Amino acid sequence: MSLIRIDRPEIEKMGRIERLNLVNSCTGYKSANLIATISNEGKTNVAVFSSITHLGSDPALIGFILRPTTVPRHTYKNIKEYGYFSVNHISADQIADAHHTSANYPEEISEFDMTNLDPVYHGGCPVPFVKGSPVKLLCKYVNEYLIEENGCIHVIASIEAIFYEEELLSPDNWLQLDKGKVVAINGLDGYAQPQLLERFTYARPKSAMD
Ligand SMILES: Cc1cc2nc3c(=O)[nH]c(=O)nc-3n(C[C@H](O)[C@H](O)[C@H](O)COP(=O)(O)O)c2cc1C
């Protein structure tokens, strides 16, 4: 296979979709999550996000990137209003519905009503979770940073509770995501199902004896 090179001026000259597909896929697989929220009026919302990343484990923090708020962003609005939201891993049998949550519905329409995704409530908390999601996090808004270069917002949140299907847990507290058929996102519309190849012990520098 020949290796193609594309430089920045060429990327900048591309059509929107052409550039979006290339740039969104070239950084690798991304996590696939549904953020579910509730507004002050009690309206639920659920949307797919591929930018949720681990920020640290002590304290347990996550972050995600929110597109510029030049158009209404219901997830963001609800998070700012209520302060709490849920992050739900997408499993293979949910991908079509999960993808559809990115459609631009008006605020009064819940994506839960427009898909086969169902809200479920855990532990008396009014924040909806996604039924059937194998790993779910209850998160609390902590802070945000404007990314001045493109108007996106980096939202920072703490993990307040972790819910997972029992079969995913290994004896050392590691969650084996492929047991829950958790998917990853390739670009903006490709969904892949990763499979564990190997786990390794903590890597230490090699000594001359090795
Ligand atoms: C695969 C995929 C990943 C997405 N990831 C993000 C993301 O990380 N950040 C974001 O702001 N929007 C993302 N979106 C777009 C949102 O899903 C979309 O704007 C949705 O309508 C937001 O809904 P809301 O206005 O109800 O919050 C993604 C869309 C798709 C299809």
Ligand as a Chemical Component Dictionary entry (heavy atoms), coordinates in Angstrom:
data_LIG
# 
_chem_comp.id                   LIG 
_chem_comp.type                 NON-POLYMER 
_chem_comp.pdbx_formal_charge   0 
_chem_comp.three_letter_code    LIG 
# 
loop_
_chem_comp_atom.comp_id 
_chem_comp_atom.atom_id 
_chem_comp_atom.alt_atom_id 
_chem_comp_atom.type_symbol 
_chem_comp_atom.charge 
_chem_comp_atom.model_Cartn_x 
_chem_comp_atom.model_Cartn_y 
_chem_comp_atom.model_Cartn_z 
_chem_comp_atom.pdbx_ordinal 
LIG C1  C1  C 0 -20.577 10.121 16.253 1  
LIG C2  C2  C 0 -20.929 11.497 16.762 2  
LIG C3  C3  C 0 -20.151 12.069 17.765 3  
LIG C4  C4  C 0 -20.447 13.341 18.258 4  
LIG N1  N1  N 0 -19.662 13.887 19.226 5  
LIG C5  C5  C 0 -19.915 15.137 19.677 6  
LIG C6  C6  C 0 -19.073 15.736 20.653 7  
LIG O1  O1  O 0 -18.111 15.140 21.140 8  
LIG N2  N2  N 0 -19.361 17.011 21.030 9  
LIG C7  C7  C 0 -20.446 17.699 20.533 10 
LIG O2  O2  O 0 -20.646 18.847 20.935 11 
LIG N3  N3  N 0 -21.261 17.135 19.621 12 
LIG C8  C8  C 0 -21.038 15.876 19.183 13 
LIG N4  N4  N 0 -21.848 15.309 18.256 14 
LIG C9  C9  C 0 -23.026 16.048 17.811 15 
LIG C10 C10 C 0 -24.201 15.905 18.788 16 
LIG O3  O3  O 0 -24.575 14.545 18.947 17 
LIG C11 C11 C 0 -25.388 16.704 18.209 18 
LIG O4  O4  O 0 -25.025 18.064 18.077 19 
LIG C12 C12 C 0 -26.635 16.584 19.037 20 
LIG O5  O5  O 0 -27.696 17.095 18.289 21 
LIG C13 C13 C 0 -26.522 17.357 20.320 22 
LIG O6  O6  O 0 -27.786 17.304 20.902 23 
LIG P1  P1  P 0 -28.314 18.388 21.938 24 
LIG O7  O7  O 0 -28.466 19.708 21.225 25 
LIG O8  O8  O 0 -29.619 17.794 22.332 26 
LIG O9  O9  O 0 -27.330 18.459 23.020 27 
LIG C14 C14 C 0 -21.562 14.045 17.737 28 
LIG C15 C15 C 0 -22.333 13.475 16.725 29 
LIG C16 C16 C 0 -22.010 12.219 16.241 30 
LIG C17 C17 C 0 -22.866 11.607 15.146 31 
# 
loop_
_chem_comp_bond.comp_id 
_chem_comp_bond.atom_id_1 
_chem_comp_bond.atom_id_2 
_chem_comp_bond.value_order 
_chem_comp_bond.pdbx_ordinal 
LIG C1  C2  SING 1  
LIG C2  C3  SING 2  
LIG C2  C16 DOUB 3  
LIG C3  C4  DOUB 4  
LIG C4  N1  SING 5  
LIG C4  C14 SING 6  
LIG N1  C5  DOUB 7  
LIG C5  C6  SING 8  
LIG C5  C8  SING 9  
LIG C6  O1  DOUB 10 
LIG C6  N2  SING 11 
LIG N2  C7  SING 12 
LIG C7  O2  DOUB 13 
LIG C7  N3  SING 14 
LIG N3  C8  DOUB 15 
LIG C8  N4  SING 16 
LIG N4  C9  SING 17 
LIG N4  C14 SING 18 
LIG C9  C10 SING 19 
LIG C10 O3  SING 20 
LIG C10 C11 SING 21 
LIG C11 O4  SING 22 
LIG C11 C12 SING 23 
LIG C12 O5  SING 24 
LIG C12 C13 SING 25 
LIG C13 O6  SING 26 
LIG O6  P1  SING 27 
LIG P1  O7  DOUB 28 
LIG P1  O8  SING 29 
LIG P1  O9  SING 30 
LIG C14 C15 DOUB 31 
LIG C15 C16 SING 32 
LIG C16 C17 SING 33 
# 
